[in-house]
């Protein structure tokens, strides 16, 4: 098994299908254009940390650097490229920081909070934030324990435990949209709890995936997120 970290140029090549699949206008709302060389440098450091910590704690079942870049970084950046205008983001059940950390690297203009209740994974997230010099915050507890007034422009979910209840909580926290990285087979089941308050366009296929999709639920205009 090859666990040698990749250089930024190799990461850039692996990510091209995910970056090239997004429309150029997706980042119009960002404060500045992405600094891709810096992004690839930061992702190379992030990859090194994942490989180092994954030997001690189970951050991800994907072990090869190439697949980590494709499946984790690529899909996360693809989601980030579909955000549009956004000022704050909650990554629900962040785990190894996905998709929250790649989105923060891509969009430094967004205030990102990573919610991760498991102590060792929260420690890993803080180490990544320190090493990469990110402004990201970590909420080292369950999202349900956040104050009721804690809301975010966007909430992201990917491979979260007890996804049904997580989606209900995400809907309470999201002012404008919920982004879910999932599979086509489960997309209808996952979108059902959001149907009353959110518009659900057709799922967006993920590049380089047989059934992976990005679900983008946008809150109906005039329907506020619940306060309780």
DAZITA-V431032 format. One record per pair of residues at least 12 apart in sequence whose ideal C-beta (glycine too) atoms are under 7 Angstrom apart, sorted by the first residue. I is the first residue (numbers start at 1). J is the second residue. D is the distance in Angstrom with one decimal. If there is no record, write none. Layout:
I_J_D ; I_J_D
//
This chain:
1_63_5.9 ; 1_64_6.6 ; 2_64_6.0 ; 2_65_6.9 ; 3_51_5.3 ; 3_63_6.6 ; 3_65_6.7 ; 4_65_6.7 ; 5_44_6.6 ; 5_47_5.5 ; 5_48_4.6 ; 5_51_6.1 ; 5_65_6.1 ; 6_44_6.5 ; 6_47_6.3 ; 6_65_5.0 ; 6_69_6.6 ; 7_44_6.5 ; 8_40_3.8 ; 8_41_5.2 ; 8_44_4.8 ; 11_40_5.1 ; 11_43_5.4 ; 11_44_5.8 ; 11_69_5.5 ; 12_40_4.8 ; 14_66_6.2 ; 14_69_4.6 ; 14_70_5.7 ; 15_69_6.6 ; 15_73_6.4 ; 15_74_5.4 ; 15_77_6.5 ; 17_207_4.4 ; 17_208_5.3 ; 18_74_3.8 ; 18_75_6.9 ; 18_77_5.5 ; 18_78_4.5 ; 18_207_5.1 ; 19_77_6.5 ; 21_78_6.7 ; 21_207_4.6 ; 22_78_6.5 ; 22_81_3.7 ; 22_82_6.7 ; 26_81_4.8 ; 26_82_5.8 ; 26_84_6.5 ; 27_81_6.7 ; 29_84_5.1 ; 29_85_3.6 ; 30_107_5.8 ; 30_109_5.6 ; 31_109_4.1 ; 34_106_5.8 ; 39_105_5.4 ; 39_106_6.3 ; 42_105_4.9 ; 42_132_5.0 ; 43_73_5.6 ; 43_102_7.0 ; 43_105_6.5 ; 45_131_5.8 ; 45_132_5.9 ; 46_101_6.3 ; 46_128_6.0 ; 46_132_6.4 ; 47_65_5.9 ; 47_68_6.2 ; 47_69_6.7 ; 49_127_6.4 ; 49_128_5.5 ; 49_131_6.3 ; 50_68_6.2 ; 50_96_6.1 ; 51_65_6.7 ; 53_124_5.1 ; 57_120_4.9 ; 57_121_6.9 ; 59_95_6.9 ; 59_96_4.1 ; 59_121_6.9 ; 59_124_6.6 ; 60_72_6.7 ; 60_96_5.4 ; 70_208_6.0 ; 72_98_5.1 ; 73_102_5.3 ; 74_208_6.9 ; 75_181_5.8 ; 75_206_5.5 ; 75_212_6.7 ; 76_98_5.3 ; 76_99_3.3 ; 76_102_3.7 ; 76_103_6.2 ; 77_102_5.1 ; 77_106_5.7 ; 78_206_6.2 ; 78_207_6.5 ; 78_214_6.6 ; 79_99_5.0 ; 79_103_6.8 ; 79_156_6.6 ; 79_179_5.5 ; 79_181_6.0 ; 79_214_5.6 ; 80_99_6.7 ; 80_102_6.4 ; 80_103_3.9 ; 80_106_4.4 ; 80_107_5.9 ; 82_204_6.8 ; 82_214_6.4 ; 82_216_6.2 ; 83_107_6.7 ; 83_154_6.5 ; 86_110_5.4 ; 86_153_4.9 ; 86_154_5.2 ; 87_110_6.6 ; 87_111_6.5 ; 87_153_5.2 ; 88_110_6.7 ; 88_111_4.5 ; 88_152_4.5 ; 88_153_4.8 ; 89_103_6.5 ; 89_110_5.3 ; 89_112_4.9 ; 89_152_5.9 ; 89_153_6.6 ; 89_154_4.7 ; 89_156_6.4 ; 90_113_5.1 ; 90_115_6.1 ; 90_152_4.2 ; 90_155_4.7 ; 90_173_5.8 ; 91_112_6.7 ; 91_113_7.0 ; 91_114_4.9 ; 91_115_6.5 ; 91_156_5.1 ; 92_115_5.6 ; 92_143_5.7 ; 92_155_5.6 ; 92_156_6.6 ; 92_157_4.9 ; 92_160_6.0 ; 92_166_5.9 ; 92_170_5.4 ; 93_115_6.5 ; 93_116_6.9 ; 93_157_6.7 ; 93_160_3.8 ; 93_161_6.5 ; 93_166_6.4 ; 94_114_3.9 ; 94_115_5.9 ; 94_116_4.5 ; 94_125_6.4 ; 95_116_6.5 ; 95_121_6.1 ; 95_159_6.9 ; 96_124_7.0 ; 97_114_6.0 ; 97_125_5.4 ; 97_128_5.8 ; 98_158_5.8 ; 99_156_5.5 ; 99_158_5.7 ; 99_181_6.5 ; 100_112_5.4 ; 100_114_4.8 ; 100_156_6.6 ; 101_128_6.0 ; 101_136_6.9 ; 104_134_5.4 ; 104_136_5.0 ; 112_136_4.7 ; 113_137_4.8 ; 113_139_5.6 ; 114_136_6.1 ; 114_138_5.1 ; 114_139_7.0 ; 115_139_4.4 ; 115_143_4.8 ; 116_138_6.7 ; 116_140_6.5 ; 117_140_6.8 ; 117_141_5.5 ; 117_142_4.9 ; 119_140_6.9 ; 122_138_5.6 ; 122_140_3.9 ; 125_138_5.0 ; 126_138_5.6 ; 143_169_5.5 ; 143_173_6.7 ; 144_169_5.8 ; 148_227_5.9 ; 148_228_6.4 ; 150_173_6.9 ; 151_173_5.4 ; 151_175_5.3 ; 151_225_5.7 ; 152_173_5.8 ; 152_174_6.4 ; 152_175_6.6 ; 153_175_5.4 ; 153_176_5.2 ; 154_174_6.3 ; 154_176_6.3 ; 154_177_5.0 ; 154_179_6.3 ; 155_170_4.2 ; 155_173_5.2 ; 155_174_4.3 ; 155_178_5.1 ; 156_179_4.6 ; 157_170_5.9 ; 157_180_5.0 ; 158_181_4.0 ; 163_190_6.4 ; 164_193_6.7 ; 167_190_6.2 ; 167_193_4.9 ; 167_194_6.5 ; 168_193_5.5 ; 171_193_6.8 ; 171_194_5.7 ; 171_197_6.3 ; 172_225_6.0 ; 172_226_5.4 ; 173_225_6.9 ; 174_219_6.7 ; 174_225_6.1 ; 175_219_7.0 ; 175_225_5.6 ; 176_218_6.7 ; 176_219_5.5 ; 177_216_6.3 ; 177_217_6.1 ; 177_218_4.9 ; 177_219_6.6 ; 178_194_6.2 ; 178_198_6.6 ; 178_217_4.4 ; 179_214_6.7 ; 179_216_5.7 ; 180_215_4.2 ; 181_214_6.0 ; 182_213_6.0 ; 182_215_6.1 ; 183_211_4.8 ; 183_212_6.0 ; 183_213_6.5 ; 184_203_6.4 ; 184_211_4.5 ; 184_213_5.2 ; 185_211_6.3 ; 187_203_4.8 ; 187_213_5.5 ; 187_215_5.7 ; 190_215_6.5 ; 191_215_5.9 ; 191_217_6.6 ; 194_217_4.6 ; 197_219_6.0 ; 197_220_6.1 ; 197_223_5.2 ; 198_217_3.9 ; 198_218_6.0 ; 198_219_5.4 ; 198_220_6.7 ; 199_218_4.9 ; 199_220_6.2 ; 200_217_5.5 ; 201_216_6.3 ; 203_215_5.3 ; 204_216_6.8
//
